[in-house]
Amino acid sequence: MVKNKAKVSIPGFLGNGISVGIKKSDQKDLGLIYSTVPAKAAAVFTKNIFKAAPLLITEERVKKGIAQAIITNSGCANAATGKAGYRDALVISEALSRELKIRDELVLVASTGVIGKRLPLKKIGGGIGRLVKGLNECGIEDAEKAIMTTDKYPKIAVRKGVIGAKDITICGIAKGAGMIEPNMATLLTYVMTDAFIDSKALNTVFHQAINSTFNSISIDGCMSTNDMAIILANGIAGNNPLEKVQARLQHFRDMLTDVLMELCQAVVKDGEGATKFISIMVKGAKSKSDARCVAYSIANSNLVKTAFFGEDPNWGRVIAALGASGIYMEKEKISLTVGDMLVFSQNSPVDINVSKLKEVYQKNRIDIAVDLGAGDKSYYVYTSDLSYDYVKINAEYST
């Protein structure tokens, strides 16, 4: 999140967000990010078989590695809407390209909201002129607000650095608080940078950064139909092109990962109804995939999540989820630490002060560490608790 009040701007990028009446309130629901020049593009998409119509279009267009605009509506997912929904997304894309006077294939489209409803074309089409007219250098924050659904606050992260003697800016925005599960980009995440970078290098570092950040979180274990992450690099900084196997590319990747890590952790903290931020580290695994499997078995356990919400120091919930992961393990070698307290070791409970453990469960951030004692591989996952409000928010989502 941007914690200061300074306006966010990225050289060569404009943004805007407006209300066109998709949502019942006057909240912003149509956002636009625009690069003043065509930009290198890369993206990651949900693995859900029911990809929303705009994702199908964006997925095809981003293969060319170049784009200039991203238009997003909130309040209607345009998912599970068949050929009609696909045509609707094309109508929006074509209308925007005419208004911006750019080629239609340079427009990327996205939607978020309720599944199974078609886009209100008249409302969106009627607002595109106003959306484009209001584009400005400090409009990224308005674009971020326009893509929010159940989010309690906007999520924006910025990093600045020097690469190749040139000042570089990387800015990311994200929306999402529920239906968050890996094997996708997760949610809607847009990254903008003025760095000049080779297309293949951009695609590689973006996927690497996503895997270590957004693909390492879970709120509820539910995979959305509309999730994707996009990065646009317009090259306006004028640095020598970043290519593979370069130290400068590593610096860029570190900056990018920092941006995405700040965003993904903000998403977890803003999880629907969440009151706890939970970090799960699994180490001592034979393979990274084993560590990942164990971590997600714990992170996606409703019993674990509700225990943390209720501040009930029942660490047995973690052990049960650990044992249900399906990974072979030797029980005598496993240890479990909650906060700074070792609670289980050598297949037996550790004599602890329950009152002190309860104090750990009462904190806003809780760290869980599991050592499998089987190797040197590890994996981190970030998640949240499961509260009454999560049930209420999702029970009433479409009404």
C-alpha positions in Angstrom: 0.0 0.0 0.0 1.1 3.6 -0.6 1.4 4.9 3.0 2.2 8.5 2.1 -0.1 11.0 0.4 2.2 11.7 -2.5 0.6 11.2 -5.9 1.7 8.1 -7.7 3.0 8.6 -11.2 5.1 6.5 -13.6 6.8 8.1 -16.6 4.8 7.5 -19.8 1.7 6.1 -18.0 -1.7 7.7 -17.5 -4.6 6.5 -15.6 -8.2 7.2 -14.7 -11.2 5.6 -12.9 -14.8 6.7 -13.0 -18.3 5.5 -12.1 -20.6 4.4 -14.9 -23.3 2.8 -12.7 -22.3 -0.9 -12.8 -22.3 -0.9 -9.0 -25.4 0.1 -7.1 -23.5 2.9 -5.3 -21.5 5.7 -6.9 -18.3 3.9 -6.4 -15.8 3.9 -9.3 -16.3 0.9 -11.5 -14.5 1.5 -14.8 -10.7 2.0 -14.8 -8.1 2.6 -17.4 -4.3 2.4 -17.6 -2.7 3.8 -20.7 0.9 3.9 -21.9 1.6 6.9 -24.1 3.7 4.6 -26.3 3.2 0.9 -27.1 4.8 -1.2 -24.3 6.3 -4.6 -23.9 3.7 -6.9 -22.2 3.6 -10.1 -20.3 0.9 -11.8 -18.2 -0.1 -14.7 -16.1 -3.7 -16.1 -16.0 -5.9 -18.2 -13.8 -5.9 -21.9 -14.4 -9.7 -22.1 -14.0 -11.3 -23.8 -16.9 -14.1 -21.2 -17.0 -11.9 -18.3 -17.9 -13.9 -15.1 -18.2 -14.4 -13.7 -21.7 -12.0 -10.7 -21.3 -9.3 -13.1 -20.1 -9.6 -15.1 -23.3 -9.2 -12.0 -25.4 -6.3 -10.6 -23.3 -4.5 -14.0 -23.2 -4.5 -14.1 -27.0 -3.4 -10.5 -27.5 -0.6 -10.6 -24.9 1.1 -13.5 -26.8 2.3 -10.8 -29.2 4.2 -9.2 -26.3 3.0 -5.7 -26.8 0.1 -3.6 -25.5 -0.8 -0.1 -24.7 -4.0 0.0 -22.6 -5.8 -2.0 -19.9 -9.5 -1.3 -19.4 -11.2 -3.0 -16.4 -14.7 -2.9 -15.1 -15.8 -4.0 -11.6 -19.2 -5.2 -10.5 -19.7 -7.7 -13.3 -17.2 -10.6 -14.1 -18.5 -11.3 -17.6 -17.6 -15.0 -16.8 -19.7 -18.0 -17.8 -21.4 -15.8 -20.4 -20.5 -17.8 -23.5 -20.1 -16.3 -27.0 -22.3 -13.4 -26.1 -20.0 -12.4 -23.3 -17.0 -12.7 -25.6 -18.6 -10.4 -28.1 -19.4 -7.9 -25.3 -15.8 -7.7 -24.3 -14.8 -7.1 -27.9 -17.3 -4.3 -28.2 -15.7 -2.5 -25.2 -12.2 -3.1 -26.6 -13.2 -1.7 -30.0 -14.9 1.4 -28.4 -11.8 2.2 -26.3 -9.4 1.7 -29.2 -11.4 4.2 -31.3 -11.4 6.7 -28.5 -7.7 6.3 -27.9 -6.9 6.1 -31.6 -4.8 3.0 -31.2 -5.0 -0.5 -32.7 -7.6 -2.7 -31.1 -5.1 -5.5 -30.5 -3.2 -3.2 -28.2 -6.1 -3.0 -25.8 -6.2 -5.6 -22.9 -9.6 -6.1 -21.2 -10.5 -7.3 -17.7 -13.6 -7.6 -15.6 -14.3 -8.5 -11.9 -17.5 -9.0 -10.0 -20.4 -11.4 -10.1 -20.2 -14.5 -12.3 -22.9 -15.3 -14.9 -24.0 -11.7 -15.7 -23.3 -10.0 -19.0 -21.8 -6.5 -19.2 -24.0 -3.5 -19.2 -22.7 -2.3 -22.6 -24.7 1.0 -22.6 -23.3 2.1 -19.3 -19.7 1.1 -20.1 -19.8 2.4 -23.7 -21.4 5.6 -22.5 -18.5 6.3 -20.1 -15.5 5.5 -22.3 -15.3 9.0 -23.7 -15.2 10.5 -20.2 -12.8 7.8 -19.1 -10.3 8.7 -21.8 -10.8 12.4 -21.5 -9.9 12.2 -17.8 -6.6 10.3 -18.2 -3.8 12.0 -16.3 -0.4 11.4 -14.9 -1.7 11.0 -11.3 -4.7 8.9 -12.3 -3.3 5.5 -11.3 -4.9 5.7 -7.9 -8.3 6.3 -9.5 -7.8 3.4 -11.8 -7.0 1.2 -8.7 -10.1 2.3 -6.9 -12.2 1.4 -10.0 -11.1 -2.2 -10.0 -12.0 -2.9 -6.3 -14.8 -5.2 -5.3 -14.9 -6.4 -1.6 -11.5 -4.7 -0.9 -11.5 -2.5 2.1 -8.7 -0.3 0.8 -6.7 0.2 -2.4 -3.4 -1.6 -2.9 -0.5 0.3 -4.6 3.2 -0.3 -4.3 6.1 1.7 -5.9 9.8 1.1 -6.1 12.4 3.4 -7.6 16.0 2.6 -8.5 18.9 3.2 -10.8 19.6 0.6 -13.6 22.2 1.3 -16.2 22.7 4.9 -15.0 19.0 5.6 -15.6 16.2 6.2 -13.0 13.7 3.4 -13.1 10.2 3.3 -11.6 8.1 0.2 -11.0 4.5 0.6 -9.8 2.0 -2.1 -9.1 -1.7 -2.1 -8.2 -3.9 -5.0 -7.1 -7.4 -5.8 -6.2 -8.7 -8.8 -4.3 -9.7 -10.0 -0.9 -11.4 -13.3 -1.6 -11.4 -16.2 -4.1 -7.6 -16.3 -3.8 -5.7 -19.5 -4.6 -2.5 -20.1 -6.5 -1.9 -21.6 -9.9 -2.8 -18.3 -11.5 -1.9 -14.7 -11.4 -4.4 -14.3 -8.6 -6.8 -11.5 -8.5 -6.2 -8.5 -10.8 -2.7 -7.2 -10.6 -1.2 -4.6 -13.0 2.4 -3.5 -13.0 3.8 -0.6 -14.9 7.4 0.3 -15.5 9.4 2.8 -17.6 12.3 0.3 -17.9 13.5 -0.7 -21.3 13.6 -4.5 -21.2 13.7 -7.4 -23.8 10.3 -9.1 -24.2 11.6 -12.6 -23.3 13.4 -11.3 -20.3 10.3 -9.4 -19.2 8.2 -12.6 -19.5 10.7 -14.7 -17.6 11.3 -12.3 -14.6 7.5 -11.6 -14.3 6.7 -15.3 -14.1 9.5 -15.8 -11.6 8.3 -12.9 -9.4 4.7 -14.0 -9.5 5.6 -17.5 -8.4 7.4 -16.3 -5.4 4.7 -13.7 -4.4 1.2 -14.0 -5.6 1.4 -17.7 -6.1 2.4 -18.1 -2.5 -0.8 -16.8 -0.9 -4.2 -18.2 -0.1 -7.3 -16.6 1.5 -9.9 -19.3 1.0 -8.5 -21.9 -1.4 -11.0 -20.8 -4.1 -9.7 -20.1 -7.6 -11.4 -17.3 -9.5 -12.5 -17.3 -13.2 -11.1 -13.7 -13.7 -7.7 -13.6 -12.1 -4.7 -12.3 -14.0 -1.5 -10.3 -13.6 -0.2 -8.0 -16.4 3.1 -6.1 -16.7 3.7 -3.2 -19.1 7.2 -1.9 -19.8 7.2 1.2 -22.0 11.0 1.8 -22.1 10.8 5.5 -21.6 13.6 5.5 -19.0 16.0 4.9 -21.9 18.3 2.5 -20.2 20.2 0.0 -22.2 17.9 -2.9 -22.9 17.7 -5.4 -20.0 18.3 -8.9 -21.3 18.7 -12.4 -19.8 21.9 -13.3 -17.9 22.6 -9.8 -16.7 23.3 -8.4 -13.3 21.1 -5.4 -14.1 18.2 -7.8 -14.9 18.6 -9.3 -11.4 18.3 -5.8 -9.9 15.1 -5.2 -11.9 13.7 -8.6 -10.8 14.5 -7.7 -7.1 12.6 -4.4 -7.5 9.7 -6.2 -9.2 9.5 -8.9 -6.5 9.5 -6.2 -3.8 6.5 -4.5 -5.4 4.6 -7.8 -5.8 5.4 -9.0 -2.3 4.1 -5.8 -0.8 0.9 -6.1 -2.9 0.3 -9.8 -2.2 0.8 -9.3 1.6 -1.6 -6.4 1.4 -4.1 -8.7 -0.3 -3.8 -11.2 2.6 -4.2 -8.6 5.2 -7.3 -7.3 3.4 -8.7 -10.9 3.1 -12.5 -10.9 3.4 -13.3 -10.6 7.1 -9.7 -11.3 8.0 -8.4 -10.4 11.4 -5.0 -12.2 11.3 -2.1 -12.3 8.9 -0.6 -15.8 9.1 2.8 -16.8 7.7 3.5 -20.5 7.2 7.1 -21.7 6.6 7.7 -25.3 5.8 11.4 -26.3 5.8 13.4 -29.5 5.9 11.5 -31.0 3.0 12.9 -33.4 0.4 11.6 -31.3 -2.4 10.1 -27.8 -2.9 6.9 -29.4 -4.1 6.6 -31.4 -0.9 7.1 -28.2 1.2 4.5 -26.4 -0.9 2.0 -29.2 -0.6 2.3 -29.2 3.2 2.2 -25.4 3.5 -1.0 -25.2 1.5 -2.6 -28.1 3.4 -2.2 -26.0 6.5 -3.1 -22.7 4.9 -6.3 -24.0 3.3 -7.6 -25.8 6.4 -10.8 -24.3 7.7 -10.2 -25.7 11.1 -6.7 -24.1 11.3 -8.1 -20.7 10.1 -11.1 -20.7 12.4 -8.9 -21.7 15.4 -6.7 -18.6 14.7 -9.8 -16.4 14.4 -11.2 -17.7 17.7 -7.7 -17.3 19.3 -8.0 -20.9 20.4 -4.5 -22.2 21.0 -5.3 -25.6 19.5 -2.1 -26.4 17.6 -3.5 -29.9 17.0 -5.4 -28.4 14.1 -2.1 -27.6 12.4 -0.8 -31.1 13.0 -4.0 -32.6 11.6 -3.7 -30.5 8.4 0.0 -31.3 8.1 -0.7 -35.0 8.4 -3.5 -34.8 5.7 -1.2 -33.3 3.1 -0.5 -36.7 1.5 3.2 -36.3 1.6 5.3 -39.1 3.1 7.0 -38.0 6.3 8.6 -39.5 9.4 6.6 -38.3 12.4 9.5 -38.5 14.8 11.5 -36.0 12.7 8.8 -33.3 12.6 8.6 -30.2 14.7 6.0 -27.4 14.9 6.6 -23.9 16.2 3.8 -21.3 16.6 5.2 -17.8 17.1 8.4 -18.4 19.1 7.0 -21.5 20.9 7.9 -25.0 20.1 4.7 -27.0 20.6 5.4 -30.4 19.0 8.6 -32.4 18.5 9.6 -36.1 18.1 5.9 -37.1 17.6 5.0 -35.7 21.1 3.6 -32.5 22.5 6.1 -30.1 24.2 5.4 -29.0 27.7 4.3 -25.4 27.2 2.6 -22.5 29.0 -0.8 -22.5 27.4 -1.5 -18.9 28.5 1.6 -17.7 26.7 0.5 -19.7 23.6 -2.9 -18.0 23.7 -1.1 -14.6 23.7 0.5 -15.7 20.4 -2.9 -16.5 18.9 -4.2 -13.1 20.0 -1.6 -11.2 17.9 -2.5 -9.7 14.5 0.4 -11.6 12.9 1.1 -15.2 13.6 4.1 -17.2 12.3 3.9 -20.9 11.9 7.1 -23.0 11.3 7.1 -26.7 10.4 10.4 -28.6 10.1 9.9 -32.0 8.3 13.5 -33.1 9.0 13.8 -34.7 5.7 15.9 -32.4 3.5 16.9 -28.8 2.8 14.0 -27.5 0.7 11.5 -24.9 2.0 8.4 -23.0 1.0 6.5 -20.0 2.4 2.8 -19.3 2.2 0.9 -16.3 3.5 -2.8 -16.6 4.5 -5.4 -15.2 6.8 -8.0 -16.5 9.3 -11.6 -17.3 8.6 -14.1 -15.2 10.4 -17.9 -14.7 10.7 -17.6 -11.7 8.4 -16.1 -13.9 5.6 -19.3 -16.0 5.6 -21.5 -12.9 5.7 -19.7 -11.1 2.9 -19.9 -14.1 0.6 -23.4 -15.1 1.6 -24.6 -11.7 0.4 -22.1 -11.1 -2.5 -24.5 -11.0 -5.4 -27.4 -9.3 -3.6 
